[in-house]
Amino acid sequence: MFLARVLGSVTSTIKHSDYNSAKLMVVQPITPDGKDDGASALAVDATGVGRGETVLVIRQGVAAGLVLNVELPAVRSVIVGVVDDIDMKG
């Protein structure tokens, strides 16, 4: 699981059936203090997020299948939560 910032959405009229009712988002992995941390990626949105939001993303096929209720999904990354606050002070 990693933190990411939502950069935008992707429109695709032709896609694998595992994605038929799914919204695809472009996410940028970030550090807890909000700095970019690696290359951007596509993720299926399971939460209804918008551009600029900080989110939790899982990047593992089996877990993605459980979230989307799909056996053996053609999905790797899924947005599973919206981050309200990050407290690094303990």
N, C-alpha and C positions, 0 to 999 in steps of 0.2 A: 504494500500500500504506500502511496506517496501523495504529497501535497501538490496541487497544481492550480494555475490561474486559467480561467476559461478565456480564450482569445476570440472565439467566434463559432459559428455553426457551418456545417457542410450540407449542401443539398445534392441528393443523388436519386434520380428517378429509377435507375436500374441498379439493384443490389441483391446480395444473397438473402435468402428467405429469413435467416436469423435476424436480419436488420429491418425487416419490412415495417414494423410499427415503431422503430427506434429512431431517435434523434441523434445525429452524429455531431460531436463537438470537437474543436481543435483546442487542446490543452497544452499549457507550458508548465513542465515540472518546476517547482520552486523550493527554496530552502524555507525553514520556519520564519525567517525574517523577510521573506518576500523576494529574494533575489533569484533570477533565472538559474536553473540547475539542469542543464542538458537540453536535448533537442525536443521540439514540440511533437505532439502525437495526436492521433485520433482516438476518441473514446466514445462509447455508447453512453448516452445520458439516461440514467435510471431515476433521476431526481427532479428534473424540470428546472435546470439552472440557466443562468443568463451570462452574457459577456461580462467579464471583469470579476466574477465571483471566484472565491477561493474554494477549492473542492478537494475531497478525498477520492483517489482513483485506485482501483485494484488493477493489477496487471498480471493476471494469471487465468488461463482458460477455464479450469474447473470451477473456480470461484465465480467467474463471469457467468458461466452456465447456471450456477445456483441462483444468482441474482436475477437473471433473465428467464429462469425456468425453462432452459433449453439443454437437452442432453447433447454432449459433444459439440459445443457451439463453435462457429467460425468467428469467434470474438475473443480478443485478448484483453482489452482495457475497457473498464466500465466505471463511470462516475457513480459512487455509492453514497456520498454525503456532501453537505454544504458546511463549510467551516465558518462558525460565527466568531471565534476568538482563538488566539494561540497565546498561552501564558507560559513563558519560558523562565519566569522568576521562581517557580516552585510553589 
